[in-house]
């Protein structure tokens, strides 16, 4: 399995997130002191300053906060680009906001507040990318 586009490079702080994605689980950090969820992963809680951190499975459901439809390919990129595509900020039920792609629908049909759920796309044997699809109220997909 090959993937021509840039891939994430996990570091010790983000490795649990990417391991979760590969296992079909959307993991986010939760403060061990005050219980605040946080994303992206950080070393300390912005609410209480604690460095006590744990990882919990998110529901994988959320709503589109904002989005942009990319219509032009990146100039001089050496990998294939499928345009148009949507880059979005999704507010997860746990109260964190995640940058991602919304797929599985016409990108011009995306709207603020649109319910979405996570889908994991295995792009290599080591990397699965979390993307979001419209949530029509059916069973979850991987979270």
Order of alpha helices (4+ residues) and beta strands (2+ residues): alpha-beta-beta-beta-beta-beta-beta-beta-beta
